[in-house]
Amino acid sequence: MTAELVRGQNHPLSQARLEIRISAGTPIVAVAALGDENGRIHGVEWVAHPGAPTQPGLEVSRQAAADHRLAVDLDAVPEAVHRVSMLLALPVGGTGPVRFGAVAAPFVAVTGLDGDEVASYTITGLEAESAVVALELYRRQDAWKVRAVGQGYAGGLAELLTDQGLPQAHQLAGTVNDAVAQGLARSVQAPPPRTTDGDRSRQTAAPALGPDQGGTAPQPGPVPPVSPYGGQTPGGPGQPAPQQPYAAPDPSAVTQPSAPTAGGPIDYSHPRRQNAAPPPPPPTAPPAAPGQPAQPVAGDATGWSMEERLYNQVWGMFEDLARTTAAYRSAVDFAESRMDKELEQVLSDPRSRIGGQGDAAREAARARHTQLVTQAREALDRDLTQLAAEADVVEPALPPAYARWDNPAWHAYRVPMEIPMALRLGDLHLPEADRIRIPMLVRLPLERGLWIDSGAAGASDGSFTDSHTMSRLAMETAVAHAARLLAVYPAGEFTVHVIDPAGSGAQALAPLVQTGVLAAPPAIGAAGVADVLGRLTQRVDLVQMAIRGGAADSLPPGFDTSQQLLIVNDFPHGFDDRAVNQLRYLADEGPAFGVHLMMVADREESSGYGPLLDPLWRSLLRLTPVADDHLADPWVGHAWTYEPSLVPPGSQVLQQVLAQVAAARTKFM
């Protein structure tokens, strides 16, 4: 059965010889790159591209085309290779589109040699990007998986390869472009994508006009992104536009796109896709007044179930907020650089340094700056108003796994029968849109552990929290996350262990201890640490051997097959060298075999171990118990402020939910 992947989702591969089939609405360049365990490309000999179509275990097309078939033999790639990335790029220098936002969403399928699909991925959500990492095949414990990536780059193939660590990225991108240019005459232009009226957030953009073009034909140069809600960003016909791409470090790498296909928004579902998710249900909100934006509706994204539609809608809101904020920042940067240039020109002319002429020129430059910034802010406010309206209808509709603790969904909580797609770990927001909170959702089961940073630090609002208070808040945050994990799994399918060597987390752990949802009382002292780590390490070893030996049904009778979570407080207190090594082993190997870590620790307190523990911290997702802007998105690199999802003061919802979990666990046992 084919696995329909969404961004970030993975799927196991049962065969080594595969075919990657790519369909797009326009000729694109297909490249395959080999990477080490960190995803780094060591050299040009690790990349298969139209100029060098074969590399060990890889074969790609020699030209740009709307359809590709790439051959992959995972048994033939070098031992040092841990990842095989499929890269797509739009040809440079041709007459076709120069950004993926102007074409149908590419569709990528992984098939066996018999043609049966193993997994597929439709790459949606691209706008100004001209190159994208479509998916990657990666090695985990001698087994291979495929992951949907969908990370785009506005700077094109050169920026993508640079981000993959290739030293000769720009030279190789030039070689690829030259090879493609020689084969473009043999490629066949695909028909234009279909147009529909069903896409709420992607519309064709009118050609951008620069501030000095006065309504003439577009000139070559970067284009600002399209407003994600159809509102016009600065740069629409007859008004100034920022002349810098919001996501490209090298502005010269982005070129003006050709005029979009006339007539309505672009359909981002690929026309060749036969088994795409069903369209969203018809909106139930009243129709919008003429000239007004459509009323938002919860669950209007694509998906098979309401849960999947809400998940995709939340991700769409996140991307929309990232892009509209990037457009605003780009417009402000352009306005400031233009004013600086104009003021510099005034000062460079001796005749304008004195007298009213110079003053008038300076005032005119400042007035133009104010006008540009005001227009950019108006466009941002329009988009934020629509996003806020969408958040207002989406938040109350979220299921418990996605909802805040103050959501009424928790008052109607019942122990679920199935594992949800994802889990909410907190909220994300940007300074330009402080009123809008985007749920931070992570897919289940967890692919990496969590680190609740208890180190004393300044919060994003400028306040400072002492170490004692941070330790208490960190444990309360960990308990809230653990309770949420227990609540969203079916009875008996999630088990929590706690290591609290000095007993300093007893107060915060009380809800878990008193309701009886823990597998055992929190382990204290060095002996307790050794006992818990020993049992979990042995569990990982047993499951690992059973799976690798093809004997998963031969585990000992009564073996607990549920997902395991280990909460570690006050690390490294109570840990000797053996315990530290076991902890590192669980962090590396545990997630693949159902054992997950939640570290509540101050990294500085373990500094005595030197770089030994650096891989441990890097393997964990760092979260904070107070608001902090330490998370960045993969598109434009915004510093997002993270706020943990905590239980409101005085609320009994946590105890009520955990009591139901404990009762269901008792019946299950």
MOHU-V622687 format. One record per backbone hydrogen bond with DSSP energy under -1.0 kcal/mol. CO is the residue of the C=O (numbers start at 0). NH is the residue of the N-H. E is the energy in kcal/mol with one decimal. If there is no record, write none. Layout:
CO&NH&E  CO&NH&E
This chain:
2&4&-1.0  2&119&-2.4  5&8&-2.6  8&147&-2.5  10&145&-2.7  15&73&-2.4  17&71&-2.4  18&110&-2.9  19&69&-2.8  20&108&-2.7  21&67&-2.4  22&106&-3.0  27&64&-1.9  28&88&-2.0  30&86&-3.5  31&47&-3.3  32&84&-2.9  34&81&-2.8  34&82&-2.1  35&38&-2.1  39&35&-1.9  42&45&-2.1  43&46&-1.7  45&33&-3.0  47&31&-2.4  48&51&-1.5  51&48&-1.4  52&59&-2.4  54&57&-3.0  56&72&-2.5  57&54&-1.6  58&70&-2.2  64&27&-2.3  65&23&-2.3  67&21&-2.3  69&19&-2.9  70&58&-1.6  71&17&-3.1  72&75&-1.5  77&80&-1.6  81&138&-2.8  82&34&-2.7  83&136&-2.9  84&32&-2.5  85&133&-2.3  86&30&-2.9  87&131&-2.8  88&28&-3.7  98&101&-1.6  99&102&-1.6  105&122&-2.6  106&22&-2.7  107&120&-2.6  108&20&-2.9  109&117&-3.8  109&118&-1.4  110&18&-2.5  111&114&-1.9  115&111&-2.2  117&2&-1.7  118&109&-3.3  119&4&-2.7  120&107&-2.7  121&123&-1.3  126&100&-2.4  128&99&-3.4  129&89&-2.4  130&152&-2.9  131&87&-2.7  132&149&-1.5  132&150&-1.1  133&148&-1.9  134&85&-3.0  135&146&-2.9  136&83&-2.7  137&144&-2.5  139&142&-1.1  142&139&-3.9  143&12&-2.5  144&137&-2.5  145&10&-1.9  146&135&-2.2  147&7&-3.1  150&132&-2.7  152&129&-2.3  152&130&-1.1  152&155&-1.1  155&159&-2.1  156&160&-2.8  157&161&-2.0  158&162&-2.3  159&163&-1.2  160&165&-2.2  161&164&-1.8  163&40&-2.2  165&168&-1.1  167&171&-2.6  168&172&-2.4  169&173&-2.0  170&174&-2.1  171&175&-2.7  172&176&-2.5  173&177&-2.4  174&178&-2.3  175&179&-2.5  176&180&-2.5  177&181&-1.6  179&183&-1.1  182&185&-1.3  183&186&-1.2  193&266&-1.7  209&212&-1.7  212&215&-1.6  226&229&-2.1  234&208&-1.0  235&238&-2.1  249&252&-2.1  250&253&-1.5  269&272&-1.8  277&302&-1.1  288&291&-2.4  304&308&-2.4  305&309&-2.7  306&310&-2.3  307&311&-2.5  308&312&-2.2  309&313&-2.5  310&314&-2.0  311&315&-2.3  312&316&-2.3  313&317&-2.2  314&318&-2.5  315&319&-2.6  316&320&-2.5  317&321&-2.2  318&322&-2.5  319&323&-2.6  320&324&-1.8  321&325&-1.9  322&326&-2.3  323&327&-1.7  324&328&-2.6  325&329&-2.5  326&330&-2.2  327&331&-2.4  328&332&-2.6  329&333&-2.4  330&334&-2.5  331&335&-2.4  332&336&-2.6  333&337&-2.7  334&338&-2.1  335&339&-2.4  336&340&-2.2  337&341&-2.5  338&342&-2.7  339&343&-2.3  340&344&-2.1  341&345&-1.9  342&346&-2.3  343&347&-1.7  348&351&-1.7  354&358&-1.2  355&359&-2.5  356&360&-2.0  357&361&-2.2  358&362&-2.5  359&363&-2.3  360&364&-2.1  361&365&-2.3  362&366&-2.4  363&367&-2.3  364&368&-2.0  365&369&-2.5  366&370&-2.3  367&371&-2.4  368&372&-2.5  369&373&-2.5  370&374&-2.4  371&375&-2.4  372&376&-2.5  373&377&-2.4  374&378&-2.1  375&379&-2.4  376&380&-3.0  377&381&-2.0  378&382&-2.0  379&383&-2.9  380&384&-2.4  381&385&-1.8  382&386&-2.6  383&387&-3.0  384&388&-2.0  385&389&-2.1  386&390&-2.8  387&391&-2.1  388&392&-1.1  389&393&-2.3  390&394&-2.4  394&397&-1.2  398&401&-1.6  398&402&-1.2  400&423&-2.4  403&406&-1.7  406&409&-1.9  407&410&-1.1  409&412&-1.3  420&443&-2.5  422&441&-2.4  425&439&-3.0  426&642&-2.3  427&437&-2.8  428&640&-2.7  429&432&-1.4  432&435&-1.6  437&427&-2.1  439&424&-2.7  441&422&-2.3  448&620&-2.9  449&598&-2.8  450&622&-3.4  451&600&-1.4  456&464&-1.4  458&461&-1.8  462&458&-2.8  465&469&-2.4  466&470&-2.3  467&471&-1.9  468&472&-2.8  469&473&-2.6  470&474&-1.9  471&475&-2.1  472&476&-2.3  473&477&-2.4  474&478&-2.5  475&479&-2.1  476&480&-2.3  477&481&-2.7  478&482&-2.8  479&483&-1.9  480&484&-2.3  481&485&-2.6  482&486&-2.2  483&487&-1.6  489&492&-2.1  492&562&-1.9  494&564&-2.7  495&518&-2.5  496&566&-2.9  497&522&-2.9  498&568&-2.8  499&502&-1.5  500&524&-2.0  502&505&-1.2  504&508&-2.3  508&512&-2.3  509&513&-3.2  510&514&-1.3  511&516&-1.4  522&499&-2.9  523&527&-1.1  524&528&-2.0  525&529&-2.4  526&530&-2.2  527&531&-2.3  528&532&-2.4  529&533&-2.2  530&534&-2.2  531&535&-2.3  532&536&-2.5  533&537&-2.2  534&538&-1.9  535&539&-2.2  536&540&-2.3  537&541&-2.5  538&542&-2.5  539&543&-2.7  540&544&-2.6  541&545&-2.4  542&546&-2.5  543&547&-2.5  544&548&-2.1  545&550&-3.1  546&549&-1.2  550&553&-2.0  555&558&-1.7  562&494&-2.9  563&595&-2.9  564&496&-3.2  565&597&-2.4  566&498&-3.1  567&599&-3.1  569&572&-2.2  571&574&-2.1  575&579&-2.4  576&580&-2.2  577&581&-2.2  578&582&-2.3  579&583&-2.3  580&584&-2.2  581&585&-2.4  582&586&-2.2  583&587&-2.1  584&588&-3.1  585&589&-1.5  589&592&-2.0  589&594&-2.5  590&593&-1.1  593&563&-3.3  595&565&-2.9  596&449&-2.5  597&567&-2.4  598&451&-3.5  599&569&-1.1  600&453&-2.1  601&604&-1.3  602&605&-1.4  603&606&-1.6  605&608&-1.8  606&609&-1.9  608&611&-1.3  609&612&-1.0  610&613&-1.2  612&616&-1.9  613&617&-2.3  614&618&-1.5  616&619&-1.0  620&450&-2.7  622&452&-2.7  626&459&-1.7  627&641&-3.4  630&639&-3.2  639&630&-1.3  640&428&-1.5  641&627&-1.8  642&426&-2.7  647&650&-2.0  651&655&-2.3  652&656&-2.5  653&657&-2.6  654&658&-2.1  655&659&-1.5  656&660&-2.1  657&661&-2.8  658&662&-2.2  659&663&-2.5  660&664&-2.3  661&665&-2.2  662&666&-2.0  663&667&-2.2  664&668&-2.1
